[in-house]
């Protein structure tokens, strides 16, 4: 079978394509096996530290029940938020430390 475009004789098209190519597939598998043996990954100390930090975050509970209980007790005792000036100073100090 041939193809014609603008009067030019094209190259014949194959009637069936053999995609199996067992020799090339075996060669490809061997090359991949060699590459797998040669590949390696090195993790920097910074990446290892980051990984351990992420693991620690995932292991930490989302709610610290001890802090919640302490806040409930302080609220019941009337000591939570009793000194607004001290709270304001602590907030300002915290915000200033974050900007440094």
SULQUI-V685384 format. One record per backbone hydrogen bond with DSSP energy under -0.5 kcal/mol. NH is the residue of the N-H (numbers start at 1). CO is the residue of the C=O. Records with the same first field share a line. If there is no record, write none. Layout:
NH->CO ; CO
This chain:
5->8
8->5
10->3 ; 8
13->1
18->16
19->17
25->21
26->22
27->23
28->24
29->25
30->26
31->27
32->28
33->29
34->30
35->31
36->32
37->33
38->34
39->35
44->42
48->44
49->45
50->46
51->47
52->48
53->49
54->50
55->51
56->52
57->53
58->54
59->55
60->56
65->63
67->64
68->64
69->65
70->66
71->67
72->68
73->69
74->70
75->71
76->72
77->73
78->74
79->74
80->74
81->79
82->79
84->82
87->83
88->84
89->85
90->86
91->87
92->88
93->89
94->90
95->91
96->92
97->93
98->94
99->95
100->96 ; 97
